């Protein structure tokens, strides 16, 4: 185990599956999450708290003297109409999914720069390129992760550090049940909020397994070279290409037909 990896959100869902796949490949892993997990190599860390992030990353460095891989999986989702979303909830969504990723990146980068090597994988979403109605703030947070990834990849490339984003589509995990749903304004929107979220949740429960996604992410984390973005699954790769190729108005109509309620 000559490589050391940190996986945020590493005690459940995609994070746990990624961590197990990395372990299987011989990587020494540290799971970071908010709640204790005594049955695994775990450190308590809240990515929305700068001090918590610095303490957890610092402890890994103290023990191992290096960090070779960081996989940013920590995050959550909210749903509801933009008009009726509490601004505090929107800010929290961005703070955890986007700024949480940034906090961990900033804690790890000095270590990777000093050792002149490292790989950072940020878990984004197909929603970053195909924004989902009634999940606008989740989509915005993941679009921010994509932009952060691309910009940072060019900044740190001269130091031997590579950065990429992985965009899963529908996955059957506990993320669905944990989504913070608001149906405020559903009557004004003709029931479209509830219908849209229900459609999304059906698709998630019929989606790819966390193990499939975790194995793909681990493979990317261990690859010699990486592209800036990866969509997981042939259908989602095609979706991302289609959204890029279509005129924006046509892409909007297609997404609206799927998830507009």
The 8 nearest C-alpha neighbors of each residue, nearest first, counted from 0:
[[1, 26, 25, 2, 27, 3, 22, 24],
 [0, 2, 3, 26, 27, 25, 67, 65],
 [3, 1, 26, 0, 67, 27, 4, 66],
 [2, 4, 27, 66, 67, 26, 28, 68],
 [5, 3, 68, 28, 69, 67, 66, 27],
 [4, 6, 69, 29, 28, 30, 70, 68],
 [7, 5, 70, 9, 30, 69, 31, 71],
 [8, 6, 31, 9, 73, 72, 71, 30],
 [7, 9, 73, 32, 72, 14, 10, 31],
 [8, 10, 14, 30, 15, 7, 6, 31],
 [9, 11, 15, 8, 30, 14, 32, 12],
 [12, 10, 15, 14, 9, 13, 8, 16],
 [13, 11, 172, 14, 15, 209, 16, 173],
 [12, 14, 209, 16, 213, 15, 17, 212],
 [15, 13, 9, 17, 8, 72, 12, 16],
 [14, 16, 9, 11, 10, 18, 17, 12],
 [17, 15, 213, 13, 210, 19, 18, 14],
 [18, 16, 213, 20, 14, 15, 19, 217],
 [17, 19, 15, 21, 16, 20, 14, 22],
 [20, 18, 22, 16, 21, 17, 23, 15],
 [21, 19, 23, 17, 22, 18, 214, 217],
 [20, 22, 24, 18, 23, 19, 26, 217],
 [23, 21, 26, 19, 25, 24, 20, 18],
 [22, 24, 20, 21, 25, 19, 26, 18],
 [25, 23, 21, 22, 26, 20, 217, 19],
 [26, 24, 22, 0, 23, 27, 21, 2],
 [27, 25, 22, 2, 0, 21, 24, 3],
 [26, 28, 3, 0, 2, 4, 22, 25],
 [29, 27, 4, 5, 3, 26, 22, 30],
 [28, 30, 5, 40, 41, 4, 6, 31],
 [29, 31, 9, 41, 6, 7, 5, 40],
 [32, 30, 7, 42, 44, 9, 43, 8],
 [33, 31, 44, 8, 43, 34, 7, 45],
 [32, 34, 44, 45, 43, 35, 31, 46],
 [33, 35, 32, 43, 36, 44, 42, 45],
 [36, 34, 43, 37, 33, 42, 41, 32],
 [35, 37, 38, 39, 41, 34, 10, 40],
 [36, 38, 39, 35, 41, 40, 42, 34],
 [37, 39, 36, 40, 41, 35, 10, 30],
 [40, 38, 41, 37, 36, 30, 29, 10],
 [41, 39, 29, 30, 28, 42, 38, 37],
 [42, 40, 30, 29, 39, 31, 36, 43],
 [41, 43, 31, 55, 44, 30, 32, 29],
 [42, 44, 33, 32, 31, 35, 34, 41],
 [43, 45, 33, 32, 51, 31, 52, 55],
 [44, 46, 33, 47, 48, 51, 32, 52],
 [47, 45, 99, 48, 52, 44, 95, 102],
 [46, 48, 99, 45, 95, 94, 49, 98],
 [49, 47, 51, 46, 45, 50, 52, 99],
 [50, 48, 52, 51, 53, 102, 47, 46],
 [49, 51, 53, 52, 48, 54, 55, 45],
 [50, 52, 54, 48, 44, 49, 53, 45],
 [51, 53, 49, 55, 50, 54, 44, 46],
 [54, 52, 50, 56, 51, 55, 57, 106],
 [53, 55, 57, 51, 52, 56, 58, 50],
 [56, 54, 58, 52, 57, 53, 44, 42],
 [57, 55, 59, 53, 58, 54, 52, 60],
 [56, 58, 54, 60, 55, 59, 53, 61],
 [57, 59, 61, 55, 60, 56, 54, 62],
 [60, 58, 56, 62, 61, 57, 63, 55],
 [59, 61, 64, 57, 63, 58, 62, 65],
 [62, 60, 58, 59, 64, 63, 57, 65],
 [63, 61, 59, 60, 64, 58, 65, 57],
 [62, 64, 60, 65, 61, 59, 3, 66],
 [65, 63, 60, 61, 62, 66, 59, 110],
 [64, 66, 63, 60, 67, 110, 3, 114],
 [67, 65, 3, 68, 4, 111, 110, 60],
 [66, 68, 117, 3, 4, 2, 118, 65],
 [69, 67, 4, 118, 117, 119, 66, 5],
 [68, 70, 119, 5, 4, 6, 120, 118],
 [69, 71, 120, 6, 121, 119, 72, 5],
 [70, 72, 121, 7, 122, 73, 6, 100],
 [73, 71, 8, 7, 14, 122, 70, 74],
 [74, 72, 8, 7, 71, 96, 75, 46],
 [73, 75, 96, 95, 72, 76, 8, 99],
 [76, 74, 178, 174, 96, 77, 73, 92],
 [77, 75, 178, 137, 179, 78, 92, 74],
 [76, 78, 179, 178, 180, 137, 134, 79],
 [79, 77, 134, 180, 133, 181, 179, 76],
 [80, 78, 133, 181, 182, 134, 84, 180],
 [79, 81, 133, 82, 83, 84, 192, 78],
 [82, 80, 84, 83, 79, 135, 133, 136],
 [83, 81, 80, 84, 184, 79, 85, 183],
 [82, 84, 80, 81, 183, 184, 85, 79],
 [85, 83, 81, 82, 86, 80, 79, 89],
 [84, 86, 88, 87, 83, 89, 81, 82],
 [87, 85, 89, 88, 84, 90, 91, 83],
 [86, 88, 90, 85, 89, 91, 84, 92],
 [89, 87, 91, 85, 86, 90, 92, 84],
 [90, 88, 86, 92, 91, 87, 136, 93],
 [89, 91, 87, 93, 92, 88, 94, 86],
 [92, 90, 94, 88, 93, 89, 95, 87],
 [93, 91, 89, 90, 94, 95, 96, 88],
 [94, 92, 140, 90, 97, 96, 91, 95],
 [93, 95, 98, 91, 92, 97, 96, 90],
 [94, 96, 99, 47, 92, 93, 98, 97],
 [97, 95, 74, 93, 99, 140, 94, 92],
 [98, 96, 93, 100, 99, 140, 144, 94],
 [97, 99, 101, 94, 100, 95, 102, 96],
 [100, 98, 95, 46, 102, 47, 101, 97],
 [99, 101, 97, 98, 103, 102, 71, 104],
 [100, 102, 98, 104, 99, 103, 105, 97],
 [103, 101, 99, 105, 104, 100, 98, 106],
 [102, 104, 106, 105, 100, 101, 52, 107],
 [103, 105, 101, 107, 106, 102, 108, 100],
 [104, 106, 102, 108, 103, 107, 101, 109],
 [107, 105, 103, 104, 108, 53, 102, 56],
 [106, 108, 104, 105, 110, 109, 103, 111],
 [107, 109, 111, 110, 105, 106, 104, 112],
 [110, 108, 112, 111, 107, 113, 106, 105],
 [111, 109, 113, 108, 112, 107, 114, 65],
 [110, 112, 108, 114, 117, 113, 116, 109],
 [111, 113, 115, 109, 114, 158, 110, 108],
 [114, 112, 110, 115, 111, 109, 116, 158],
 [113, 115, 111, 112, 116, 110, 65, 117],
 [116, 114, 112, 159, 158, 113, 111, 160],
 [117, 115, 159, 160, 111, 114, 112, 158],
 [116, 118, 160, 67, 111, 68, 161, 159],
 [117, 119, 68, 161, 160, 162, 67, 69],
 [118, 120, 162, 69, 68, 70, 161, 121],
 [121, 119, 70, 163, 164, 162, 69, 71],
 [120, 122, 164, 71, 70, 123, 165, 163],
 [123, 121, 165, 72, 164, 71, 166, 120],
 [122, 124, 166, 141, 165, 164, 121, 144],
 [125, 123, 166, 126, 167, 127, 141, 168],
 [124, 126, 166, 127, 168, 128, 167, 129],
 [125, 127, 129, 130, 124, 138, 128, 131],
 [128, 126, 142, 141, 125, 138, 124, 129],
 [127, 129, 126, 125, 130, 239, 142, 242],
 [128, 130, 126, 127, 125, 131, 242, 254],
 [131, 129, 126, 138, 127, 128, 135, 132],
 [130, 132, 134, 135, 126, 129, 133, 138],
 [131, 133, 134, 259, 135, 258, 130, 255],
 [134, 132, 79, 80, 135, 78, 192, 131],
 [135, 133, 78, 131, 132, 137, 136, 79],
 [134, 136, 138, 137, 133, 132, 131, 139],
 [135, 137, 139, 138, 134, 89, 140, 92],
 [136, 138, 140, 139, 134, 135, 76, 77],
 [139, 137, 126, 135, 130, 127, 141, 136],
 [138, 140, 136, 142, 137, 141, 135, 143],
 [141, 139, 143, 93, 137, 138, 142, 97],
 [140, 142, 144, 127, 143, 123, 138, 139],
 [143, 141, 127, 139, 145, 144, 140, 138],
 [142, 144, 146, 140, 141, 145, 147, 139],
 [143, 145, 141, 147, 142, 146, 97, 148],
 [146, 144, 148, 142, 143, 147, 164, 149],
 [145, 147, 143, 149, 148, 144, 150, 142],
 [148, 146, 144, 150, 145, 149, 151, 143],
 [149, 147, 145, 151, 146, 150, 152, 163],
 [148, 150, 152, 146, 151, 147, 227, 145],
 [151, 149, 147, 152, 148, 153, 146, 154],
 [150, 152, 154, 148, 153, 149, 147, 155],
 [153, 151, 162, 149, 150, 154, 155, 156],
 [152, 154, 151, 156, 150, 155, 149, 157],
 [153, 155, 151, 152, 156, 150, 157, 158],
 [154, 156, 158, 157, 152, 160, 153, 151],
 [155, 157, 160, 158, 153, 159, 152, 161],
 [158, 156, 155, 159, 160, 154, 153, 115],
 [159, 157, 115, 156, 155, 160, 112, 116],
 [160, 158, 116, 115, 156, 157, 161, 117],
 [159, 161, 117, 116, 156, 158, 155, 118],
 [162, 160, 118, 156, 152, 119, 117, 159],
 [163, 161, 119, 152, 120, 118, 148, 160],
 [164, 162, 227, 120, 228, 148, 121, 226],
 [163, 165, 121, 228, 120, 122, 123, 227],
 [164, 166, 229, 122, 123, 228, 230, 121],
 [167, 165, 124, 230, 123, 125, 229, 231],
 [168, 166, 231, 124, 230, 125, 165, 169],
 [167, 169, 125, 235, 124, 170, 166, 231],
 [168, 170, 203, 206, 202, 207, 167, 171],
 [171, 169, 206, 207, 203, 208, 172, 168],
 [170, 172, 204, 203, 206, 208, 207, 205],
 [173, 171, 174, 12, 170, 209, 175, 208],
 [172, 174, 175, 176, 177, 12, 171, 11],
 [175, 173, 177, 172, 176, 178, 75, 12],
 [176, 174, 173, 178, 177, 200, 172, 203],
 [177, 175, 173, 178, 174, 172, 179, 200],
 [176, 178, 174, 175, 173, 179, 75, 76],
 [179, 177, 76, 175, 77, 176, 180, 174],
 [180, 178, 77, 177, 76, 78, 181, 75],
 [181, 179, 78, 77, 178, 79, 182, 196],
 [180, 182, 79, 183, 78, 179, 84, 77],
 [181, 183, 185, 79, 184, 192, 193, 180],
 [184, 182, 181, 185, 83, 79, 80, 84],
 [183, 185, 187, 186, 182, 188, 83, 80],
 [184, 186, 190, 188, 182, 187, 183, 192],
 [185, 187, 189, 188, 184, 190, 183, 191],
 [186, 188, 184, 185, 189, 190, 183, 191],
 [189, 187, 185, 186, 190, 191, 184, 192],
 [188, 190, 186, 191, 187, 185, 192, 184],
 [191, 189, 185, 192, 188, 186, 193, 194],
 [190, 192, 260, 194, 189, 193, 188, 195],
 [193, 191, 195, 194, 190, 185, 133, 196],
 [192, 194, 196, 195, 191, 190, 197, 182],
 [195, 193, 191, 197, 260, 192, 196, 198],
 [194, 196, 260, 258, 198, 192, 197, 193],
 [195, 197, 199, 193, 198, 194, 200, 192],
 [196, 198, 194, 200, 199, 195, 193, 201],
 [199, 197, 195, 201, 196, 200, 194, 202],
 [200, 198, 196, 202, 197, 201, 203, 195],
 [199, 201, 203, 197, 202, 198, 196, 204],
 [202, 200, 198, 204, 203, 199, 197, 205],
 [201, 203, 205, 199, 200, 204, 206, 169],
 [204, 202, 169, 206, 200, 170, 171, 205],
 [203, 205, 171, 201, 202, 206, 200, 170],
 [204, 206, 202, 203, 201, 171, 207, 170],
 [207, 205, 170, 169, 203, 171, 204, 202],
 [206, 208, 170, 171, 169, 211, 209, 205],
 [209, 207, 211, 210, 171, 170, 212, 206],
 [208, 210, 13, 212, 211, 12, 213, 16],
 [211, 209, 213, 16, 208, 212, 214, 13],
 [212, 210, 208, 214, 209, 213, 215, 207],
 [213, 211, 209, 215, 210, 214, 216, 13],
 [214, 212, 17, 16, 210, 216, 215, 211],
 [213, 215, 217, 211, 216, 212, 20, 17],
 [214, 216, 218, 212, 213, 217, 219, 211],
 [217, 215, 219, 213, 218, 214, 220, 212],
 [218, 216, 220, 214, 219, 215, 17, 21],
 [217, 219, 215, 221, 216, 220, 222, 214],
 [220, 218, 216, 222, 221, 217, 215, 225],
 [219, 221, 217, 218, 222, 216, 120, 118],
 [222, 220, 218, 219, 217, 223, 118, 68],
 [223, 221, 219, 224, 220, 218, 225, 217],
 [224, 222, 221, 225, 219, 220, 118, 161],
 [225, 223, 222, 226, 161, 219, 221, 220],
 [226, 224, 227, 222, 163, 219, 223, 161],
 [225, 227, 228, 163, 224, 229, 162, 164],
 [226, 228, 163, 164, 149, 225, 162, 229],
 [229, 227, 164, 226, 163, 165, 230, 166],
 [228, 230, 165, 166, 231, 164, 227, 226],
 [231, 229, 166, 236, 167, 165, 235, 232],
 [232, 230, 167, 166, 229, 235, 236, 168],
 [231, 233, 235, 234, 236, 230, 167, 168],
 [232, 234, 236, 235, 237, 231, 230, 238],
 [235, 233, 237, 236, 232, 238, 231, 168],
 [234, 236, 238, 237, 232, 233, 230, 168],
 [235, 237, 233, 230, 239, 238, 234, 232],
 [236, 238, 240, 234, 235, 239, 241, 233],
 [239, 237, 235, 241, 236, 240, 242, 234],
 [240, 238, 236, 242, 241, 237, 235, 243],
 [239, 241, 237, 243, 238, 242, 244, 236],
 [240, 242, 238, 244, 243, 239, 245, 237],
 [241, 243, 239, 245, 240, 250, 244, 238],
 [244, 242, 240, 241, 245, 239, 246, 128],
 [243, 245, 241, 242, 240, 246, 250, 247],
 [246, 244, 242, 250, 243, 241, 249, 247],
 [245, 247, 249, 248, 250, 244, 243, 242],
 [246, 248, 250, 249, 251, 245, 242, 243],
 [249, 247, 251, 250, 246, 252, 245, 253],
 [248, 250, 252, 246, 251, 247, 245, 253],
 [251, 249, 247, 253, 252, 248, 242, 245],
 [250, 252, 248, 254, 249, 253, 255, 247],
 [251, 253, 255, 249, 250, 254, 256, 248],
 [252, 254, 250, 256, 255, 251, 249, 257],
 [255, 253, 257, 251, 256, 252, 258, 250],
 [254, 256, 259, 252, 258, 253, 257, 251],
 [255, 257, 253, 254, 259, 258, 252, 260],
 [258, 256, 254, 255, 259, 253, 260, 195],
 [259, 257, 195, 255, 260, 256, 254, 132],
 [258, 260, 255, 256, 132, 195, 257, 191],
 [259, 191, 195, 194, 258, 192, 255, 256]]
